[in-house]
Amino acid sequence: MKKQSVWLAIFVALGAAILMVTHSAALTIATAPVTFPDVFLTGYDQSVLGTTSPWQVDSTDALDGWNATISATNFENGYGGIIYVSNLEFRLLAENISLVSGNPLLPISAQTEFIPLSETATKFISAESGSGDGIYNLLPEFRLRVPAETYAGSYLSTLTITISAGP
């Protein structure tokens, strides 16, 4: 029996053609690509963890608070193969939010348990007025369920990260 693999990636890096990052004037978020290991198809559902480098929020002078949302598209291989976005899960643990500089009152994760992503934006972090005024590193976690019926190939999805004023 020949094993086939699936290569999975999500592009969120600056400069990638499929990146969608929006922000308010004083707020920025720098992201990094999310990648998944090769998956050898076995005919059974499998779960794999994604890896990414820390993302960085610059909310210097954002005194009235801010929030960030995340959404994603289906994984597609360009040949009709799809892994639906509901198979992609996300979380941001409190211990994965760290201060680089500024206000030591850290922003708060809204997603500390794995939740399925969708094409609808979900708030994943926020800072109330008087907190979260600075530069912070975030290390989100991703988990993907690869259904048994997945076809071999390279699959891509797009994450859209939006940072806005107001908690």
VENDA-V881029 format. One record per pair of residues at least 24 apart in sequence whose C-alpha atoms are under 10 Angstrom apart, sorted by the first residue. I is the first residue (numbers start at 1). J is the second residue. D is the distance in Angstrom with one decimal. If there is no record, write none. Layout:
# VENDA-V881029
I | J | D
I | J | D
This chain:
# VENDA-V881029
1 | 42 | 9.9
2 | 40 | 9.9
2 | 41 | 9.6
2 | 42 | 9.9
3 | 39 | 9.7
3 | 40 | 6.1
3 | 41 | 6.4
3 | 42 | 7.4
3 | 152 | 9.5
4 | 38 | 9.5
4 | 39 | 8.0
4 | 40 | 5.5
4 | 41 | 5.6
4 | 42 | 8.3
4 | 151 | 8.6
4 | 152 | 5.9
4 | 153 | 8.5
5 | 37 | 9.7
5 | 38 | 5.9
5 | 39 | 5.1
5 | 40 | 4.3
5 | 41 | 5.8
5 | 42 | 9.3
5 | 150 | 10.0
5 | 151 | 8.8
5 | 152 | 5.6
5 | 153 | 6.9
5 | 154 | 8.7
6 | 36 | 9.5
6 | 37 | 8.5
6 | 38 | 5.5
6 | 39 | 5.1
6 | 40 | 6.6
6 | 41 | 7.3
6 | 77 | 9.4
6 | 146 | 9.1
6 | 150 | 8.4
6 | 151 | 7.7
6 | 152 | 5.0
6 | 153 | 5.0
6 | 154 | 5.7
6 | 155 | 7.3
7 | 35 | 8.8
7 | 36 | 7.2
7 | 37 | 6.8
7 | 38 | 4.9
7 | 39 | 6.7
7 | 40 | 9.3
7 | 77 | 9.3
7 | 152 | 8.1
7 | 153 | 6.3
7 | 154 | 4.5
7 | 155 | 6.2
7 | 156 | 8.7
8 | 34 | 9.1
8 | 35 | 6.4
8 | 36 | 5.4
8 | 37 | 7.0
8 | 38 | 7.0
8 | 39 | 8.3
8 | 48 | 9.9
8 | 50 | 9.0
8 | 75 | 8.0
8 | 76 | 9.4
8 | 77 | 9.1
8 | 83 | 10.0
8 | 144 | 9.4
8 | 146 | 9.8
8 | 153 | 8.4
8 | 154 | 5.8
8 | 155 | 4.9
8 | 156 | 6.2
8 | 157 | 8.4
9 | 33 | 7.7
9 | 34 | 6.1
9 | 35 | 4.5
9 | 36 | 5.9
9 | 37 | 8.7
9 | 38 | 9.8
9 | 50 | 8.4
9 | 51 | 9.6
9 | 75 | 8.5
9 | 154 | 8.0
9 | 155 | 6.5
9 | 156 | 5.3
9 | 157 | 6.8
9 | 158 | 8.9
10 | 34 | 5.1
10 | 35 | 6.1
10 | 36 | 8.3
10 | 50 | 9.1
10 | 52 | 9.8
10 | 72 | 8.9
10 | 73 | 9.4
10 | 75 | 8.3
10 | 155 | 8.4
10 | 156 | 5.7
10 | 157 | 4.9
10 | 158 | 5.7
10 | 159 | 6.8
11 | 35 | 8.2
11 | 156 | 7.4
11 | 157 | 6.7
11 | 158 | 5.6
11 | 159 | 6.8
11 | 160 | 9.5
12 | 52 | 9.7
12 | 157 | 9.2
12 | 158 | 6.8
12 | 159 | 5.9
12 | 160 | 7.5
12 | 161 | 8.3
13 | 55 | 9.9
13 | 159 | 9.7
16 | 158 | 9.9
17 | 158 | 9.8
18 | 156 | 9.8
18 | 157 | 8.7
18 | 158 | 6.2
18 | 159 | 8.4
18 | 160 | 9.0
19 | 158 | 6.8
19 | 159 | 7.1
19 | 160 | 6.8
19 | 161 | 8.7
20 | 71 | 10.0
20 | 158 | 8.0
20 | 159 | 7.2
20 | 160 | 4.9
20 | 161 | 6.6
20 | 162 | 8.0
21 | 70 | 9.6
21 | 159 | 8.7
21 | 160 | 5.9
21 | 161 | 5.1
21 | 162 | 5.5
21 | 163 | 7.9
22 | 68 | 9.7
22 | 160 | 8.3
22 | 161 | 6.9
22 | 162 | 4.9
22 | 163 | 6.3
22 | 164 | 8.1
23 | 68 | 9.0
23 | 161 | 8.8
23 | 162 | 5.9
23 | 163 | 4.8
23 | 164 | 5.7
23 | 165 | 8.4
24 | 59 | 9.8
24 | 62 | 9.8
24 | 66 | 9.4
24 | 162 | 9.0
24 | 163 | 6.8
24 | 164 | 5.5
24 | 165 | 6.5
25 | 59 | 9.9
25 | 62 | 9.7
25 | 164 | 9.0
25 | 165 | 9.0
26 | 58 | 8.0
26 | 59 | 6.5
26 | 60 | 7.0
26 | 61 | 7.0
26 | 62 | 6.5
26 | 164 | 9.3
26 | 165 | 8.6
27 | 57 | 7.4
27 | 58 | 5.8
27 | 59 | 4.9
27 | 60 | 7.4
27 | 61 | 8.6
27 | 62 | 7.1
27 | 66 | 8.2
27 | 67 | 9.7
27 | 133 | 9.9
27 | 134 | 9.9
27 | 135 | 9.9
27 | 162 | 10.0
27 | 163 | 6.8
27 | 164 | 7.1
27 | 165 | 7.6
28 | 56 | 8.1
28 | 57 | 5.8
28 | 58 | 5.2
28 | 59 | 6.7
28 | 60 | 9.3
28 | 68 | 10.0
28 | 135 | 9.6
28 | 162 | 9.0
28 | 163 | 6.9
28 | 164 | 8.9
29 | 55 | 7.0
29 | 56 | 5.5
29 | 57 | 4.4
29 | 58 | 6.3
29 | 59 | 8.5
29 | 68 | 8.7
29 | 135 | 9.6
29 | 136 | 9.4
29 | 137 | 9.6
29 | 138 | 9.8
29 | 161 | 8.2
29 | 162 | 8.2
29 | 163 | 6.9
30 | 54 | 8.8
30 | 55 | 5.5
30 | 56 | 5.1
30 | 57 | 6.5
30 | 58 | 8.4
30 | 137 | 9.5
30 | 138 | 9.9
30 | 161 | 9.5
31 | 55 | 4.6
31 | 56 | 6.7
31 | 57 | 8.8
31 | 138 | 9.2
31 | 139 | 9.8
31 | 161 | 8.4
32 | 56 | 9.2
32 | 139 | 9.9
33 | 159 | 9.5
34 | 140 | 9.6
34 | 141 | 9.2
34 | 142 | 8.0
34 | 157 | 9.8
34 | 158 | 9.9
34 | 159 | 9.3
35 | 142 | 9.2
35 | 156 | 9.8
36 | 142 | 8.9
36 | 143 | 8.7
36 | 144 | 8.3
38 | 154 | 9.3
39 | 146 | 8.2
39 | 152 | 9.0
40 | 152 | 8.7
41 | 146 | 8.8
41 | 147 | 9.2
41 | 148 | 7.3
41 | 149 | 8.8
41 | 150 | 7.7
41 | 151 | 8.2
41 | 152 | 7.5
42 | 148 | 7.2
42 | 149 | 9.5
42 | 150 | 9.9
43 | 147 | 8.3
43 | 148 | 4.7
43 | 149 | 6.7
43 | 150 | 8.5
44 | 146 | 8.6
44 | 147 | 7.0
44 | 148 | 4.3
44 | 149 | 7.9
44 | 150 | 9.5
45 | 145 | 6.8
45 | 146 | 5.7
45 | 147 | 4.5
45 | 148 | 4.4
45 | 149 | 8.1
45 | 150 | 8.9
46 | 144 | 8.2
46 | 145 | 5.6
46 | 146 | 5.1
46 | 147 | 6.6
46 | 148 | 7.3
47 | 87 | 9.2
47 | 88 | 9.6
47 | 143 | 6.7
47 | 144 | 5.5
47 | 145 | 4.3
47 | 146 | 6.0
47 | 147 | 8.6
48 | 88 | 9.8
48 | 142 | 8.5
48 | 143 | 5.7
48 | 144 | 5.4
48 | 145 | 6.6
48 | 146 | 7.7
49 | 88 | 9.8
49 | 89 | 9.4
49 | 141 | 7.7
49 | 142 | 5.8
49 | 143 | 4.5
49 | 144 | 6.4
49 | 145 | 9.0
50 | 88 | 9.8
50 | 89 | 9.8
50 | 90 | 9.7
50 | 140 | 9.5
50 | 141 | 6.8
50 | 142 | 5.0
50 | 143 | 5.9
50 | 144 | 7.4
51 | 139 | 9.4
51 | 140 | 8.8
51 | 141 | 7.2
51 | 142 | 7.2
51 | 143 | 9.2
52 | 139 | 7.4
52 | 140 | 7.7
52 | 141 | 7.9
52 | 142 | 8.7
53 | 137 | 9.7
53 | 138 | 8.8
53 | 139 | 6.8
53 | 140 | 8.7
54 | 96 | 8.9
54 | 97 | 9.3
54 | 98 | 9.9
54 | 136 | 9.5
54 | 137 | 5.9
54 | 138 | 5.4
54 | 139 | 4.7
54 | 140 | 7.6
55 | 97 | 9.6
55 | 136 | 8.3
55 | 137 | 5.6
55 | 138 | 5.0
55 | 139 | 6.2
55 | 140 | 7.9
56 | 97 | 9.6
56 | 98 | 9.6
56 | 99 | 9.9
56 | 100 | 8.9
56 | 135 | 7.0
56 | 136 | 5.6
56 | 137 | 4.5
56 | 138 | 6.1
56 | 139 | 8.8
57 | 99 | 9.9
57 | 100 | 9.5
57 | 132 | 9.5
57 | 133 | 9.9
57 | 134 | 8.0
57 | 135 | 5.6
57 | 136 | 5.2
57 | 137 | 6.4
57 | 138 | 7.6
57 | 163 | 8.7
58 | 100 | 9.5
58 | 101 | 9.4
58 | 102 | 9.7
58 | 132 | 9.3
58 | 133 | 8.2
58 | 134 | 6.0
58 | 135 | 4.5
58 | 136 | 6.6
58 | 137 | 9.0
59 | 102 | 9.0
59 | 103 | 9.8
59 | 127 | 9.5
59 | 131 | 10.0
59 | 132 | 6.9
59 | 133 | 5.3
59 | 134 | 5.1
59 | 135 | 6.0
59 | 136 | 8.1
59 | 163 | 9.5
59 | 164 | 10.0
59 | 165 | 9.3
60 | 101 | 9.0
60 | 102 | 7.3
60 | 103 | 8.9
60 | 132 | 8.3
60 | 133 | 5.1
60 | 134 | 4.3
60 | 135 | 6.5
60 | 136 | 9.8
61 | 102 | 9.4
61 | 103 | 10.0
61 | 132 | 9.4
61 | 133 | 5.9
61 | 134 | 7.2
62 | 127 | 9.4
62 | 128 | 9.9
62 | 129 | 8.3
62 | 130 | 8.8
62 | 131 | 8.9
62 | 132 | 7.8
62 | 133 | 5.5
62 | 134 | 8.0
62 | 164 | 9.9
62 | 165 | 7.4
62 | 166 | 8.8
63 | 127 | 9.4
63 | 128 | 8.6
63 | 129 | 5.7
63 | 130 | 5.8
63 | 131 | 7.4
63 | 132 | 8.0
63 | 133 | 6.1
63 | 134 | 9.5
63 | 165 | 9.2
63 | 166 | 9.2
64 | 127 | 8.5
64 | 128 | 6.9
64 | 129 | 4.3
64 | 130 | 6.7
64 | 131 | 8.5
64 | 132 | 9.3
64 | 133 | 8.8
64 | 165 | 7.1
64 | 166 | 6.0
64 | 167 | 7.7
65 | 107 | 9.0
65 | 126 | 7.3
65 | 127 | 4.9
65 | 128 | 4.5
65 | 129 | 4.3
65 | 130 | 6.9
65 | 131 | 6.8
65 | 132 | 6.8
65 | 133 | 7.6
65 | 164 | 8.9
65 | 165 | 6.1
65 | 166 | 4.7
65 | 167 | 5.0
66 | 107 | 8.8
66 | 125 | 8.5
66 | 126 | 5.6
66 | 127 | 5.3
66 | 128 | 6.9
66 | 129 | 8.0
66 | 131 | 9.3
66 | 132 | 7.8
66 | 133 | 9.0
66 | 163 | 7.1
66 | 164 | 5.6
66 | 165 | 4.3
66 | 166 | 4.3
66 | 167 | 4.6
67 | 107 | 8.7
67 | 108 | 9.3
67 | 109 | 9.7
67 | 110 | 9.7
67 | 123 | 6.9
67 | 124 | 7.7
67 | 125 | 5.6
67 | 126 | 4.0
67 | 127 | 6.3
67 | 128 | 8.7
67 | 132 | 9.7
67 | 162 | 8.3
67 | 163 | 5.7
67 | 164 | 5.5
67 | 165 | 6.5
67 | 166 | 6.3
67 | 167 | 5.3
68 | 109 | 9.7
68 | 110 | 9.7
68 | 121 | 9.2
68 | 122 | 8.3
68 | 123 | 5.7
68 | 124 | 6.0
68 | 125 | 5.5
68 | 126 | 6.4
68 | 127 | 9.4
68 | 161 | 6.9
68 | 162 | 5.4
68 | 163 | 4.2
68 | 164 | 6.3
68 | 165 | 8.9
68 | 166 | 9.7
68 | 167 | 8.9
69 | 110 | 9.8
69 | 120 | 9.4
69 | 121 | 5.6
69 | 122 | 5.0
69 | 123 | 4.1
69 | 124 | 5.5
69 | 125 | 7.3
69 | 126 | 9.1
69 | 160 | 8.0
69 | 161 | 5.6
69 | 162 | 5.2
69 | 163 | 6.5
69 | 164 | 8.6
70 | 117 | 7.8
70 | 118 | 8.7
70 | 119 | 8.8
70 | 120 | 8.1
70 | 121 | 5.2
70 | 122 | 5.3
70 | 123 | 6.5
70 | 124 | 6.9
70 | 125 | 9.6
70 | 159 | 6.8
70 | 160 | 5.6
70 | 161 | 4.7
70 | 162 | 6.6
70 | 163 | 9.2
71 | 116 | 9.8
71 | 117 | 6.1
71 | 118 | 5.6
71 | 119 | 5.1
71 | 120 | 5.7
71 | 121 | 4.6
71 | 122 | 6.4
71 | 123 | 9.1
71 | 158 | 8.3
71 | 159 | 5.7
71 | 160 | 5.2
71 | 161 | 6.8
71 | 162 | 8.9
72 | 116 | 9.9
72 | 117 | 6.3
72 | 118 | 5.6
72 | 119 | 5.2
72 | 120 | 7.8
72 | 121 | 8.1
72 | 122 | 9.9
72 | 157 | 6.8
72 | 158 | 5.5
72 | 159 | 4.3
72 | 160 | 6.1
72 | 161 | 8.9
73 | 117 | 8.7
73 | 118 | 6.9
73 | 119 | 5.8
73 | 120 | 9.4
73 | 156 | 8.8
73 | 157 | 5.4
73 | 158 | 5.4
73 | 159 | 6.8
73 | 160 | 8.6
74 | 117 | 9.8
74 | 118 | 8.3
74 | 119 | 8.3
74 | 155 | 9.2
74 | 156 | 7.9
74 | 157 | 5.7
74 | 158 | 7.9
74 | 159 | 9.7
75 | 154 | 9.2
75 | 155 | 5.4
75 | 156 | 4.9
75 | 157 | 4.5
75 | 158 | 8.0
76 | 153 | 9.1
76 | 154 | 7.9
76 | 155 | 4.9
76 | 156 | 5.5
76 | 157 | 6.7
76 | 158 | 10.0
77 | 151 | 8.8
77 | 152 | 8.6
77 | 153 | 6.0
77 | 154 | 5.4
77 | 155 | 4.3
77 | 156 | 6.5
77 | 157 | 9.3
78 | 153 | 8.8
78 | 154 | 8.4
78 | 155 | 7.7
78 | 156 | 8.7
79 | 151 | 9.5
79 | 153 | 8.6
79 | 154 | 9.8
79 | 155 | 9.7
80 | 151 | 9.2
81 | 149 | 9.7
81 | 150 | 7.1
81 | 151 | 6.1
81 | 152 | 8.3
81 | 153 | 8.1
81 | 154 | 9.4
81 | 155 | 8.0
82 | 147 | 9.9
82 | 149 | 9.9
82 | 150 | 7.5
82 | 151 | 8.3
82 | 155 | 7.8
82 | 156 | 9.4
82 | 157 | 9.9
83 | 144 | 9.3
83 | 145 | 8.6
83 | 146 | 7.0
83 | 147 | 7.5
83 | 149 | 9.5
83 | 150 | 7.1
83 | 151 | 9.3
83 | 155 | 8.0
83 | 156 | 9.4
83 | 157 | 9.2
84 | 117 | 9.8
84 | 118 | 8.9
84 | 144 | 10.0
84 | 145 | 9.5
84 | 146 | 9.3
84 | 147 | 9.4
84 | 157 | 9.6
85 | 116 | 7.7
85 | 117 | 6.2
85 | 118 | 5.7
85 | 119 | 7.6
85 | 144 | 9.0
85 | 145 | 9.7
85 | 157 | 8.2
85 | 158 | 9.9
86 | 115 | 9.0
86 | 116 | 5.3
86 | 117 | 5.7
86 | 118 | 5.9
86 | 119 | 9.1
86 | 144 | 9.0
86 | 145 | 8.9
87 | 115 | 9.7
87 | 116 | 6.5
87 | 117 | 7.7
87 | 118 | 9.1
87 | 143 | 8.2
87 | 144 | 5.6
87 | 145 | 5.1
87 | 146 | 7.2
87 | 147 | 8.3
88 | 114 | 9.3
88 | 115 | 8.2
88 | 116 | 5.6
88 | 117 | 5.8
88 | 118 | 8.2
88 | 142 | 7.1
88 | 143 | 5.9
88 | 144 | 4.5
88 | 145 | 6.6
88 | 146 | 9.0
88 | 157 | 9.8
89 | 113 | 9.3
89 | 114 | 5.6
89 | 115 | 5.1
89 | 116 | 4.2
89 | 117 | 5.6
89 | 118 | 9.2
89 | 141 | 8.2
89 | 142 | 5.6
89 | 143 | 5.0
89 | 144 | 6.1
89 | 145 | 8.3
90 | 114 | 5.1
90 | 115 | 5.5
90 | 116 | 6.5
90 | 117 | 6.7
90 | 124 | 9.0
90 | 140 | 7.1
90 | 141 | 5.7
90 | 142 | 4.7
90 | 143 | 6.5
90 | 144 | 8.9
91 | 115 | 6.6
91 | 116 | 9.2
91 | 117 | 9.8
91 | 124 | 7.8
91 | 139 | 9.3
91 | 140 | 5.9
91 | 141 | 5.4
91 | 142 | 6.7
91 | 143 | 8.8
92 | 124 | 7.2
92 | 125 | 8.1
92 | 138 | 7.6
92 | 139 | 6.8
92 | 140 | 4.6
92 | 141 | 6.2
92 | 142 | 9.0
93 | 138 | 9.0
93 | 139 | 8.1
93 | 140 | 7.3
93 | 141 | 8.2
94 | 125 | 9.7
94 | 138 | 9.1
94 | 139 | 9.6
94 | 140 | 9.9
95 | 138 | 9.1
95 | 139 | 9.0
96 | 137 | 7.8
96 | 138 | 5.7
96 | 139 | 5.2
96 | 140 | 7.1
96 | 141 | 9.2
97 | 125 | 9.6
97 | 136 | 6.8
97 | 137 | 5.8
97 | 138 | 4.7
97 | 139 | 6.7
97 | 140 | 8.8
98 | 135 | 8.8
98 | 136 | 5.5
98 | 137 | 5.2
98 | 138 | 6.6
98 | 139 | 8.9
99 | 132 | 9.2
99 | 134 | 7.8
99 | 135 | 6.4
99 | 136 | 4.7
99 | 137 | 6.5
99 | 138 | 9.2
100 | 134 | 7.6
100 | 135 | 5.3
100 | 136 | 5.2
100 | 137 | 6.7
101 | 133 | 9.0
101 | 134 | 5.7
101 | 135 | 5.2
101 | 136 | 7.1
101 | 137 | 9.8
102 | 131 | 9.6
102 | 132 | 8.1
102 | 133 | 6.1
102 | 134 | 4.0
102 | 135 | 6.2
102 | 136 | 8.5
103 | 130 | 8.5
103 | 131 | 6.4
103 | 132 | 6.1
103 | 133 | 5.3
103 | 134 | 5.5
103 | 135 | 8.3
103 | 136 | 9.5
104 | 131 | 7.8
104 | 132 | 7.6
104 | 133 | 8.4
104 | 134 | 8.2
104 | 135 | 9.8
104 | 136 | 9.6
105 | 130 | 8.2
105 | 131 | 5.1
105 | 132 | 6.0
105 | 133 | 8.1
105 | 134 | 9.3
106 | 131 | 6.5
106 | 132 | 5.3
106 | 133 | 8.4
106 | 134 | 8.9
106 | 135 | 9.7
106 | 136 | 7.9
107 | 131 | 6.7
107 | 132 | 4.9
107 | 133 | 8.6
107 | 134 | 9.7
107 | 136 | 8.4
107 | 167 | 9.7
108 | 132 | 8.5
109 | 138 | 9.7
109 | 140 | 10.0
111 | 140 | 9.7
112 | 140 | 9.7
112 | 141 | 9.8
113 | 141 | 9.9
114 | 141 | 8.3
114 | 142 | 8.0
114 | 143 | 7.9
115 | 142 | 9.5
115 | 143 | 9.4
116 | 142 | 9.7
116 | 143 | 9.1
116 | 144 | 9.2
117 | 142 | 9.8
117 | 159 | 9.5
118 | 159 | 9.7
119 | 158 | 9.8
119 | 159 | 9.0
119 | 160 | 8.9
120 | 160 | 9.8
121 | 159 | 9.9
121 | 160 | 8.1
121 | 161 | 8.4
121 | 162 | 8.5
122 | 161 | 9.5
122 | 162 | 9.8
123 | 161 | 9.6
123 | 162 | 9.1
123 | 163 | 9.4
123 | 167 | 9.8
124 | 161 | 9.8
125 | 163 | 9.3
125 | 167 | 8.9
126 | 163 | 9.2
126 | 164 | 9.4
126 | 165 | 9.5
126 | 166 | 8.2
126 | 167 | 5.5
127 | 165 | 9.4
127 | 166 | 7.9
127 | 167 | 5.6
128 | 166 | 7.5
128 | 167 | 5.2
129 | 165 | 10.0
129 | 166 | 7.8
129 | 167 | 7.3
